[in-house]
Amino acid sequence: MLTEVTIDDLEQARTQGAQLVDVRESDEYAEAHVPGARLMPLAILPARLHELSNDSPVYVICGCGARSAKAAEILTGAGLDARPVAGGMTAWIRSGQPVATGVPRDGKEG
């Protein structure tokens, strides 16, 4: 069973350079995302697994938590230490954490 992490857990990991993947669609990501999050929509995540390192945990965020849980299952199945973020971007924004906007040209950030 996957263990969700809190917004505080994510913020601490993020300041230490953790891998963070946003599995929402590009329009959702463009509206607001965690600074440094890499855009990897859930539908194409399996094709981009090679871009992630298995040397450290991969934090996974979506809008409210459902897609990140599914993505974490995919990542875990591929041998990665995946950690879905409880409450997703909704919780991140409500907690007053910093937010970035826009979509990088190559679909990646950070």
C-alpha positions in Angstrom: 0.0 0.0 0.0 1.2 3.5 -0.9 1.7 6.0 1.8 0.6 9.5 0.9 2.9 12.4 2.0 1.7 15.7 3.4 2.2 19.1 1.9 4.8 19.8 4.6 6.6 16.6 3.7 6.7 17.7 0.0 7.9 21.1 0.8 10.8 19.8 2.9 11.7 17.3 0.2 11.4 19.9 -2.5 13.8 22.2 -0.8 16.3 19.3 -0.8 15.9 18.8 -4.6 13.4 15.9 -4.6 12.0 14.6 -7.9 8.4 15.9 -8.3 6.1 14.8 -11.1 2.8 16.6 -11.9 0.5 14.1 -13.6 -2.2 16.5 -14.6 -2.9 17.7 -18.1 -0.9 20.6 -19.5 -3.8 23.1 -19.2 -4.1 22.3 -15.5 -0.4 22.5 -15.0 -0.3 25.9 -16.9 -2.9 27.4 -14.5 -0.8 26.5 -11.4 1.9 24.1 -10.4 4.5 23.5 -7.7 7.7 25.3 -8.8 10.1 22.7 -10.1 7.5 20.0 -10.8 8.0 18.1 -14.1 4.9 17.8 -16.2 4.2 14.1 -17.1 0.5 13.7 -17.7 -0.8 10.3 -16.4 -1.7 9.1 -20.0 2.0 9.4 -21.1 3.7 8.6 -17.8 4.6 5.0 -18.7 6.4 6.2 -21.8 8.5 8.6 -19.8 9.6 6.4 -16.9 13.1 6.4 -18.2 13.4 10.1 -17.3 13.1 9.4 -13.6 15.9 8.3 -11.3 15.5 5.3 -9.0 18.1 6.8 -6.7 15.6 8.9 -4.7 11.9 9.0 -4.1 9.5 10.4 -6.7 6.8 12.7 -5.3 3.7 12.6 -7.4 1.0 15.4 -7.4 -2.2 15.9 -9.3 -5.3 18.0 -8.6 -6.7 16.4 -5.5 -5.0 13.0 -5.1 -6.7 10.4 -7.3 -4.5 10.6 -10.4 -1.3 10.8 -8.3 -2.3 7.6 -6.5 -2.7 5.8 -9.8 0.6 7.2 -11.1 2.4 6.2 -7.9 1.1 2.6 -8.5 2.6 2.7 -12.0 5.9 4.1 -10.7 6.1 1.6 -7.9 5.4 -1.2 -10.4 8.4 0.0 -12.3 10.6 -0.2 -9.2 10.6 3.4 -8.2 9.9 4.7 -4.7 6.7 6.7 -5.5 5.0 9.0 -2.9 1.6 10.6 -3.8 0.9 13.9 -2.3 -2.3 14.0 -0.2 -4.8 16.6 -1.4 -2.7 17.5 -4.5 -2.5 21.0 -5.8 -5.7 21.9 -4.0 -4.0 21.3 -0.7 -0.8 22.9 -1.9 -2.5 26.1 -2.9 -4.7 26.2 0.3 -1.6 25.9 2.4 -0.2 29.1 0.9 2.8 27.4 -0.7 4.4 29.1 -3.8 2.8 28.5 -7.2 4.2 28.8 -10.7 2.2 29.2 -14.0 2.8 28.4 -17.6 4.0 25.3 -19.5 7.6 24.9 -20.5 8.2 24.4 -24.2 9.7 21.0 -23.8 6.9 19.9 -21.4 9.4 19.7 -18.5 10.4 22.0 -15.7 13.1 22.0 -13.2 
